[in-house]
Amino acid sequence: MAGVSGVNSVYVVVDDYGNVFHVDGTQGGKGSGGRIQGLPPFSVACSSSHGGANETCIISDAAGNVWRGKPRGGEFKPL
């Protein structure tokens, strides 16, 4: 089961294999956010602050590992 979360019309999707994707909800484009090594299922949460100027997403796995990244591109890094 894939985890999905969005902020300001941009979505982050992570599949059961740890593949992360950035999806533009307005234009429909999809880009890779790399691959994380973790134990599925994965959960995704995204939020923004400072009037939408700062966007962040967090991915967690079944073992309690956590990664952080930007919803508009780039890879997710472990915390």
Secondary structure as UniProt FT lines:
FT   STRAND          3..7
FT   TURN            8..9
FT   STRAND          10..14
FT   TURN            16..17
FT   STRAND          19..24
FT   TURN            25..27
FT   STRAND          30..35
FT   STRAND          43..49
FT   TURN            50..53
FT   STRAND          54..60
FT   TURN            62..63
FT   STRAND          66..69
FT   TURN            71..72
FT   STRAND          77..78
//
